[in-house]
Amino acid sequence: MASRAPATTGRLLVSFRKWYYNAAGFNKIGLMRDDTIHGDSDVKEALRRLPEKVYNDRMFRLKRALDLSMKQAVLPKEQRTQYEEDVHYLEPYLKEVIRERKEVEEWSKK
């Protein structure tokens, strides 16, 4: 019985994450989680470093989402971004930018 608890807890956590992902609503207009990150200077630099195709895909999603918002519409369920399909495409670039910025800040202190 004790060995089942972590598996049950893990399934419950995944179920909650899926529920929250869908409740947030951005997937209903075709956005991914990383499309919703606030654009500070670190994010802007990370976006600049994205491969062209990834950047173009992001721009397509943002333009489509804006169009849907203006029409007060959502995508059909089969076209919405699914939890399992959501790729954290910006995260590695953002982590690298933040690491570099902190490194420069440390060097500036010396």
Secondary structure per residue as TSV (DSSP state, phi and psi in degrees):
chain	resnum	aa	ss	phi	psi
A	1	M	-	360.0	-41.4
A	2	A	T	-63.1	-32.3
A	3	S	T	-72.8	-19.6
A	4	R	H	-79.8	-26.5
A	5	A	H	-57.7	-49.3
A	6	P	H	-61.5	-38.0
A	7	A	H	-66.3	-41.9
A	8	T	H	-65.2	-43.8
A	9	T	H	-61.8	-41.5
A	10	G	H	-62.9	-43.4
A	11	R	H	-65.2	-40.1
A	12	L	H	-63.4	-42.2
A	13	L	H	-63.9	-43.7
A	14	V	H	-62.8	-42.0
A	15	S	H	-61.2	-42.6
A	16	F	H	-64.8	-43.6
A	17	R	H	-60.3	-43.4
A	18	K	H	-62.5	-43.4
A	19	W	H	-60.6	-48.1
A	20	Y	H	-63.2	-41.6
A	21	Y	H	-57.0	-47.3
A	22	N	H	-70.6	-35.2
A	23	A	H	-68.1	-30.6
A	24	A	H	-61.5	-33.1
A	25	G	-	91.3	-17.0
A	26	F	G	-63.5	-27.8
A	27	N	G	-70.3	-22.4
A	28	K	G	-69.1	-20.4
A	29	I	G	-110.2	17.2
A	30	G	T	84.9	12.5
A	31	L	-	-88.8	156.4
A	32	M	-	-101.5	163.6
A	33	R	G	-54.6	-45.0
A	34	D	G	-67.9	-17.3
A	35	D	G	-70.0	-18.4
A	36	T	G	-99.3	1.0
A	37	I	S	-69.1	131.4
A	38	H	-	-60.5	135.3
A	39	G	-	-84.5	73.8
A	40	D	-	-83.0	-175.1
A	41	S	H	-63.1	-34.5
A	42	D	H	-65.6	-43.9
A	43	V	H	-64.6	-42.5
A	44	K	H	-60.2	-41.0
A	45	E	H	-68.3	-40.4
A	46	A	H	-62.2	-41.0
A	47	L	H	-62.7	-38.4
A	48	R	H	-62.3	-29.6
A	49	R	H	-86.8	-8.9
A	50	L	S	-62.2	146.1
A	51	P	-	-60.3	149.8
A	52	E	H	-54.6	-44.8
A	53	K	H	-63.5	-42.0
A	54	V	H	-64.3	-42.5
A	55	Y	H	-63.6	-44.5
A	56	N	H	-64.4	-39.1
A	57	D	H	-62.0	-41.8
A	58	R	H	-61.9	-46.3
A	59	M	H	-62.2	-38.7
A	60	F	H	-61.2	-46.3
A	61	R	H	-62.0	-42.5
A	62	L	H	-65.7	-42.6
A	63	K	H	-65.4	-42.1
A	64	R	H	-63.1	-42.3
A	65	A	H	-63.6	-40.9
A	66	L	H	-62.9	-44.3
A	67	D	H	-61.1	-46.4
A	68	L	H	-63.3	-39.6
A	69	S	H	-63.5	-42.6
A	70	M	H	-64.7	-32.4
A	71	K	T	-86.8	-2.5
A	72	Q	T	51.6	49.9
A	73	A	-	-127.0	165.5
A	74	V	-	-130.3	162.7
A	75	L	-	-72.9	153.3
A	76	P	-	-60.7	150.9
A	77	K	G	-51.9	-39.0
A	78	E	G	-71.2	-14.4
A	79	Q	G	-101.6	-6.3
A	80	R	S	-72.8	152.2
A	81	T	-	-68.9	125.6
A	82	Q	-	-90.8	150.8
A	83	Y	G	-51.7	-43.9
A	84	E	G	-70.2	-21.6
A	85	E	G	-92.5	-14.0
A	86	D	-	-71.0	116.0
A	87	V	-	-102.8	133.0
A	88	H	-	-84.4	70.4
A	89	Y	-	-69.3	-28.9
A	90	L	S	-88.3	-25.7
A	91	E	H	-53.1	-48.2
A	92	P	H	-63.3	-37.4
A	93	Y	H	-69.3	-40.0
A	94	L	H	-65.7	-42.9
A	95	K	H	-60.0	-41.6
A	96	E	H	-63.9	-44.0
A	97	V	H	-62.6	-44.9
A	98	I	H	-64.3	-42.2
A	99	R	H	-60.6	-45.0
A	100	E	H	-63.9	-42.1
A	101	R	H	-62.8	-44.0
A	102	K	H	-64.2	-37.0
A	103	E	H	-63.5	-43.7
A	104	V	H	-64.3	-41.1
A	105	E	H	-61.9	-39.9
A	106	E	H	-64.8	-41.0
A	107	W	H	-66.8	-33.9
A	108	S	H	-67.4	-29.2
A	109	K	H	-70.2	-24.8
A	110	K	-	-81.7	360.0
